[in-house]
Amino acid sequence: MSVRTAVVGATVTVLSLALAGPALAAVPADGADGAAGHAATRRAIEAAVADGVPGVTAGVRDAHGTWSATAGVGDTRTGAPRSAADRYRVGSITKTFVATVLLQLEAEGRVSLDDPVDTWLPGVVRGHGHDGRAITLRMLLNHTSGIYNYTADEDFGRTYFLKDGFFRHRYDTLTPRELVSIALRHRPDFAPGTSWNYSNTNYVLAGMVIERVTGRPYAEEIDRRIIRPLKLTGTSVPGTRVSLPRPSSRAYSKLAPTTAGPSYDVTRLNPSIASAAGEMISDSADLTRFYRALLRGDLLPARQLKEMKTTVEIDGVPNAGYGLGLMDRTLSCGVHVWGHDGGIHGSGSSAVTTADGRHALAVNFNGDWAGNMDAVIEGEFC
């Protein structure tokens, strides 16, 4: 989707700029030539590789069953192809899982979305004009809190997203409180509830609230409430684990505010810099299963799902709205899709489904400087 919801600094932006090198043909992972209805999706995947993305993997669930395809390479050194079964870092797609858990807790009567953050995290959100007494849990989940986005901090960007800093600090462990403290060095973006701005800090705090309410880390609650019930065998919350589980491909980044220059293997990193805002790992099959289950009401009662789908306007992005960890978008052909996108070093992903959950797509690029994710979504649904 067009909104950069990834856990990335301002210096790392996915650009649609072609790089040198031939495109590799998309290979249907199911061994067939692929249904005719996915031809435009396949062309968009091939175009992403032509634009410079090392490799793409995508999976679809619809009324006809499942379909998957790959293009490009999963390892630029060996030339090994990407796999439809690849597990990858999903970045801000994590937010939908976190919001789902909080809404389940609301359905159980353990929290209210109108609770001030200070009720659960007393004194945590204070400083430079931030005040957790005036910010509700709902404002965290729909990004209307005004809390500064810690990944927009210039020093954080230099330390974790540019080449020299990344290679010195890629294995650092940062706690949620440390991430929040970075945000609180800055003034709020606006008064609570008066505007919208994407802030990863909101979801770090949401993860902290889940732990305070349940007595268990948010990762355990996601595992207990979502991963195990849905049998999402490729999905995990890694914490400080630096490696990707197999099968997986390598992940690549320029580690610079440019699409020129060399690419670096950034597969291994400590995802605690993303915390509950974007540390999760999954695969395309699991993501389509998760979003289908969510939109069909398998994970939330009707009232909570309605709250999740109640959107606010996203400044500067037409035909899109942000709910509670869930985005609504109207495509060029008039189709509505719900889901989220996400990115982290060397990995850009999107997972969307129709409102009835019958048609779902998940796609991942293993490079963060090129390719058009929107084109893949449009190709599949339009």
Buried (B, 14 or more C-beta within 10 A) or exposed (E): BBBBBBBBBBBBBBBBEEBEEEBBEBBBBBEEEBBEEBEBBBBBBBBBBBBBBBBBBBBBBBEEEBBBBBBBBBBBEEEEBBBBBBBBBBBBBBBBBBBBBBBBBBBEEEBEBEBBBBBBBEEBBEBEEBBBEBBBBBBBBBBBBBBBBBBBBEEBBBBBBBBEBBEEBBEBEBEBEBBBBBBBEBEBBBBBBEBBBBBBBBBBBBBBBBBBBBEEBBBBBBBEBBBEEBEBEBBBBBEEBEEBEEBBBBBBBBBBBEBEEEBBEBBBBBBBBBBBBBBBBBBBBBBBBBBBBBBBEBBBBEEBBEBBBBBBEBEEBEEBBBBBBBBBBEBEEEBBBBBBBBBBBBBBBBBBBBBEBEBBBBBBBBBBBBBBBBBBBBBBBE
